[in-house]
Amino acid sequence: MAATYTPIASITLGATTGSSVAFTNIPQTYTDLVLIINGKSDTLNYPYMRFNNDSSAIYERIYMTGTGSAASGGRDYATTLMYISANAGQTTTNFNYNNVVHIPGYSNTVASKSLITRSNNAENGVDLVCCGWRSTAAITSLNLGINTGNFAAGTTFDLYGILGANA
C-alpha cells in the first residue's frame, strides 16, 4: 500500500513576521508526520523545533552539510531544542530556503521519537539533520522557532499526516 499524505494544517505568515510558529492538537490517527517549510528570515539564523513545547535537555542532533566546495558535520547532545537545519537561513528576497521534516511513529508511546530533515538554501548549501527526543510521549504539538530574528512574511509551514507509511 502506498503512503497517503493528508493535509493537517497550514500556516502562512502574512505582512507581519514571527519568531515562532506552533502546530497544536495534532491528531493521533496517522503513522508519520511531514512538515514542509518554504521561506526566509530577516537575519542569518537557524530554525529549530521542540516536540510538545518540551524545553528539557533531552534532545540530540547529528548533521551533515555541504556548500559545493566544502563539507562538514557534527553532533549535539543533551540540548533543549532540535536545530532542523545546519545551514544559516536565507536572507535574500527570494523564497529559496526549504526544509522537509519527516517524523516517523509520532504517536507511538513505547519508543523515543526522532526526525530526519533535508534542507537546501541557495546562499549556503544543503544539509541532512537527524534529531532525537528521549521521550516516549506521543507528539501532540510541534513548536518551531528561530535562534535570532524572525521568519519573514510569506514563509509557509505545511503539516501532513501519512497513512500507511509502515505498510
Buried (B, 14 or more C-beta within 10 A) or exposed (E): EEBEBEEBBEBEBEEEBBBEBEBEEBEEEBBBBBBBBBBBBBEBBBBBBBBBEBEEEBBBBBBBBBBEEEEEEEEBEEBEBBBBBBBBBBBEEEBBBBBBBBBBBBBBEEEBBBBBBBBBBEBBBBBBBBBBBEBEBBBBBBBBBBBEBBBBBBBBBBBBBBBEBEE
